[in-house]
Amino acid sequence: MNQESRKTGKNLRDSKLTEEIIACAIRVHRALGPGFLESVYEEALAVELALSGIQFIWQHPVPLFYRDHQVGEHRLDFLVERKIVVELKAISQLEDIHFAIGRSYLKAANLNDGCCSILRLHR
């Protein structure tokens, strides 16, 4: 995947909201540290987003279609203010596949902006 398709923070439609989401994720990671399951960080981020007054849908279902037939369903970790997909990854580093998956999530949700928060496994 080329670097251009990642749009790493450039030209976001709502950079203020994105910065607030990232700040929430940073607070969670600083408080909990590395090593927990994604579900723990997900719960904590839900608390942090709520305390910050940011509207979100947790585990938002997105139907998946092939040739006008629903073939499955994906659940987004968070859909923030109905416009930004937030996915958490408890991994050491992002790889190209994570960007490809994120783009698939955005396409399925018919959205343009997403944020992937890395919660490192080790220090």
SULKABEL-V758230 format. One line per field, one symbol per residue. phi: phi as a letter, one per 40 degrees, with the letter a starting at -180 (. if undefined). psi: psi as a letter, one per 30 degrees, with the letter a starting at -180 (. if undefined). burial: 1 if it has 24 or more other C-alpha atoms within 12 Angstrom, else 0. Layout:
# SULKABEL-V758230
phi: ???
psi: ???
burial: ???
This chain:
# SULKABEL-V758230
phi: .cccccfcgcfccbccccccccccccccccccgchccdccccdcccccccccgccabcfccbcbbbfgbcbiabbcdabcffabcbbcbcbcacbdcccccdcccccccfbbbaabbcbdcbc
psi: kleefehifkhkfieeeeeeeeeeeeeeeeeealflleeeeeeeeeeeeeffgkklkkhkkjkkkjhgkkgaklkkekjkhgfkkkkkjilelkleeeeeeeeeeeeefhlfklkkkkjkel.
burial: 000001000000000011011101111110000000010011011101100001011101010000000000000111111111111111000000011011101101101111111111000
